[in-house]
Amino acid sequence: MNLSNRLTISRMILSLIILLLLLFPWNDLGLTFPTFLVMGKVIVDVKFLIAGVLFIIASITDYLDGKIARKEKIETDTGAILDAVADKFLVNGVLIVLAYLGFISIIVPVVIVLRDIFMDALRLIAAKNNKVIKANKWGKLKTIFMLVGISLMLFYNLPFEIWGIYIAEILIDIATVLSVISAFLYYIEWKDKVKLIEK
């Protein structure tokens, strides 16, 4: 297994650790994470700060594994599949947890998951005909907004929360809209190609 794939696997492992950290009923085991008050306004649970640090590390591996694969010319179909799965583990998993805990609207993970299902179907059709659908600029922009938004959310939107500026929520909402736009643009770009292939 090459370095790129190892980084991808590490992202999956980090994703599972984050989900376990946020969802496991630690109180049932008599374990509690410290909390503290920021500027007399925001109660911060250290558990979320740890999850935020792990999320940022995992996000960095998402950037590095692709860069290394391209630089070393070791891009493989297996690596591409693992990368896509790892991304969904990380982003979709955390979004679902954040919605479950009431940090964001449930609409966000529903839209993102449905969009991913649509894109997976489109990519599968293309792959069966030896075509590769690469990320467009809107998809990449969506990813940036989403990763930054989730990171801020896990850090309680600090320091912006103190001033009543909900940057984390805004970034996640923008990313959700961009995900729909990018999926629509993918469809416009590929619908004729897929139709031609199917004939």
Secondary structure, 3 states (H helix, E strand, C coil): CCHHHHHHHHHHHHHHHHHHHHHCCHHHHCCCCCEEEECCCEEEEHHHHHHHHHHHHHHHHHHHHHHHHHHCCCCCHHHHHHHHHHHHHHHHHHHHHHHHCCCCCCHHHHHHHHHHHHHHHHHHHHHHCCCCCCCCHHHHHHHHHHHHHHHHHHCCCCCHHHHCCCHHHHHHHHHHHHHHHHHHHHHHHHHHHHHHHHC
